[in-house]
């Protein structure tokens, strides 16, 4: 399910991508929204209440780059992916 973009004048538009159990929990894989300039990845994590999942191994990628600093500000047209921890044997 894709939601309609939220609109804020003079804001940056970003796309959030969710995978695995998180996509199932949120009942959607993609969310497009507008955020205020200066919004950080950490603020997005707080907004979607993902801190416990981050400490449980959820990985965040910004524009395809894994391991980005959560204090990084998102830019217009950024893609932020939330990836489940990799497991296997």
C-alpha positions as CSV (number, residue, x, y, z in Angstrom):
1,X,0.0,0.0,0.0
2,X,1.4,3.4,-0.9
3,X,0.2,6.5,0.9
4,X,-0.3,9.9,-0.6
5,X,2.5,12.3,0.1
6,X,1.9,14.7,2.9
7,X,2.4,18.3,1.9
8,X,4.4,21.0,3.7
9,X,5.3,24.2,1.8
10,X,9.1,24.6,1.3
11,X,9.9,21.2,2.6
12,X,11.9,18.2,1.4
13,X,10.1,15.2,0.0
14,X,11.4,11.8,0.9
15,X,10.5,8.2,0.4
16,X,10.6,5.7,3.2
17,X,11.0,2.0,2.3
18,X,10.1,-0.7,4.7
19,X,11.1,-4.4,4.4
20,X,10.4,-7.7,6.2
21,X,8.5,-7.7,9.5
22,X,8.4,-3.9,9.7
23,X,6.6,-3.6,6.4
24,X,4.1,-6.2,7.7
25,X,3.7,-4.3,11.0
26,X,3.1,-1.0,9.3
27,X,1.0,-2.7,6.6
28,X,2.9,-0.8,3.9
29,X,6.2,-0.9,2.1
30,X,6.5,2.7,1.0
31,X,5.6,6.0,2.5
32,X,6.2,9.3,0.7
33,X,6.1,12.4,2.8
34,X,7.3,16.0,3.1
35,X,9.5,17.0,6.0
36,X,10.9,20.3,7.2
37,X,14.4,21.2,6.0
38,X,16.9,20.0,8.6
39,X,15.0,16.8,9.5
40,X,17.4,14.1,10.5
41,X,17.2,10.3,10.2
42,X,17.0,10.2,14.0
43,X,13.8,12.3,13.9
44,X,12.2,10.0,11.4
45,X,13.2,7.0,13.6
46,X,11.4,8.8,16.5
47,X,8.4,9.7,14.5
48,X,7.8,6.1,13.5
49,X,8.8,4.7,17.0
50,X,11.6,2.5,15.6
51,X,14.2,3.0,18.3
52,X,13.6,-0.5,19.8
53,X,13.8,-2.1,16.4
54,X,17.1,-0.2,15.7
55,X,18.6,-1.6,18.9
56,X,17.3,-5.0,17.8
57,X,19.3,-4.9,14.6
58,X,17.2,-2.9,12.1
59,X,19.5,-1.3,9.6
60,X,18.9,2.1,8.0
61,X,20.2,3.0,4.5
62,X,20.1,6.6,3.1
63,X,20.1,6.7,-0.7
64,X,21.6,3.2,-0.8
65,X,24.3,3.9,1.8
66,X,24.2,1.6,4.8
67,X,25.6,2.7,8.1
68,X,24.8,6.4,7.8
69,X,25.0,8.6,10.9
70,X,21.5,9.1,12.3
71,X,22.1,12.8,12.8
72,X,22.4,13.2,9.0
73,X,19.8,15.6,7.5
74,X,17.7,14.1,4.7
75,X,17.7,15.9,1.4
76,X,15.0,16.4,-1.2
77,X,14.2,13.2,-3.0
78,X,16.1,11.0,-0.5
79,X,15.2,7.4,0.0
80,X,15.5,6.0,3.5
81,X,15.3,2.2,3.7
82,X,14.6,0.3,6.9
83,X,16.1,-3.2,6.5
84,X,15.6,-6.2,8.8
85,X,18.7,-7.7,10.4
86,X,20.4,-10.3,8.3
87,X,20.4,-13.8,9.8
88,X,21.4,-17.2,8.6
89,X,23.8,-20.0,9.2
